[in-house]
Amino acid sequence: MGMPVPFGPMLSAASLIYLLWAHPWVDAYFAELAAVLGMI
């Protein structure tokens, strides 16, 4: 089956990347996704 991936460290690394660097792109992505879903 393979080796399990530790979820906690990956989640904390992703949240740190979001808070320090990637939040403008992530926020724009979710705003666009909400607009597209709002048209359905």
C-alpha positions as CSV (number, residue, x, y, z in Angstrom):
1,M,0.0,0.0,0.0
2,G,2.9,2.4,0.5
3,M,3.9,4.6,3.3
4,P,1.4,6.9,5.0
5,V,1.8,10.7,4.5
6,P,1.7,12.7,7.7
7,F,-1.2,15.1,7.2
8,G,-0.4,17.5,10.1
9,P,3.0,18.8,8.9
10,M,1.7,19.1,5.3
11,L,-1.3,21.1,6.5
12,S,0.9,23.4,8.7
13,A,3.3,24.0,5.8
14,A,0.5,24.8,3.4
15,S,-1.1,27.3,5.8
16,L,2.3,29.0,6.4
17,I,2.9,29.3,2.7
18,Y,-0.7,30.7,2.3
19,L,-0.2,33.3,5.1
20,L,3.2,34.4,4.1
21,W,3.2,34.4,0.3
22,A,0.3,32.8,-1.6
23,H,-2.8,34.4,-0.2
24,P,-3.5,36.9,-3.1
25,W,-3.5,34.1,-5.7
26,V,-5.5,31.7,-3.5
27,D,-8.1,34.3,-2.6
28,A,-8.5,35.3,-6.3
29,Y,-8.9,31.6,-7.2
30,F,-11.7,31.1,-4.7
31,A,-13.4,34.3,-5.6
32,E,-13.4,33.2,-9.3
33,L,-14.7,29.8,-8.3
34,A,-17.5,31.3,-6.2
35,A,-18.5,33.5,-9.2
36,V,-18.6,30.5,-11.5
37,L,-20.6,28.5,-9.0
38,G,-22.9,31.4,-8.5
39,M,-23.8,31.4,-12.2
40,I,-25.1,27.8,-12.0
